[in-house]
Amino acid sequence: MNYMILLQAAEAAQPQGGGWTMWVMLILIIVVMWFFMIRPQRKQQKELQKFRDGLSKGDKVVTIGGIYGTVVEIKEKTLLLEVDSNVKIKVDKNSVVKDFSDAQQQ
């Protein structure tokens, strides 16, 4: 008899129609995450790819590893960088992250 009263009390305590509000909140959280996290990251990736595609000879760049150099030769997937007089290294195009053509180097 006491179990029936507890079951009825538990059913009365649960909000009615709460299933759809959970889905609305879940969708809202996904939209907010996309707007504040995924969208800006994609925009940054597109700008970086545009920068890499627009590289030309003579551009001063820095790689992910922190190597400063001047672009000497451009191929489809690689770059030849001159890091010092007569010192050239071959790097992957995806490793170039910044352009220092306008900045003064020391």
N, C-alpha and C positions, 0 to 999 in steps of 0.2 A: 504494500500500500504506500509506504514511504517512497519507494522507487518511482511510482507513478507521479507523485507530487514533484519530485526532483526533475523528472523528464519534462513535465509540463512547465516548470519554472525555467528550465534551460531553454526550451523552445520559445518561451515568451521573452527571454532576455536577448535573443538574436534579432537583429534588425531585419525587417522585411524588405525585399527588393535590393539587397546590398550587392548582388552579383554584378550588375551592370556598372555600378559606381567604381568597383575595383578595376574593370576594364578601361573605363574612362581615365582613371588615374594612371594606369600602366601606359596607355597611349600618350598621355600628357608628358610623362617622364621620358619616354622615347623621343618625342618631338623636341623637348628641351635639350636633351643630350645631343641630338643631331644638330640643333641650331647653335649650341655653344661649344661643341667639341669637334664633331666630324666636319662640319661645313668650313670652319676656319682652317683646319688642317688640309683639306682638299685644295682650298684656295692657295695656301702656301706652297703646296706641292706643285700646282700648276705654274705659279710664278717662278719657282726654282727650275722647272723643266724648260720654261720659256727662256730663262737666263742661260741655261746650258746650251740650248739650241742656237742662241744668238751670239755665242762666243766667236771672236775673231782673232787673227794674229795680232800680237802686240798687247792684248789685254793682260793686265796684272791681276792674278787671282790667288786664292788661298784654298788649299785642299782640306778635307775633313781632318787629316792628320796634322794640320798646322804648317804645311810647307808652302811658302810663298814663292811664286814664280811668274814668269812671263810666257804667254802662249806663243810657241814657235810654229807648231804644226797641228792641224786638226784633222782627225780621221772620223770615221763613223762612230766608233765607240771609245776611242782613246785620244789623248792629247799628249803632245810633247812639250814639256815645260822646261824653260831655262831657269835654273835656280841660282846660278852664279855664272861668271864668265866661263864659257866652254864646259859647263856642267849641265847636262840635260837629263831629264828623267821622263819616263813614259808612265802616265797615270790614266786610270779609267775616267771617262767623262763624268760619271756619276759621283766621283769623289770631290769635284770642284763645288764649293758652296758659296763663295763670295767673290766680288769684283772689287779690286783696289786700284783701278785705272786712274780715278780722280784723286784718291787719297795720297798723301805724301808718305813715302816709305823711308825708314831710317837705315 
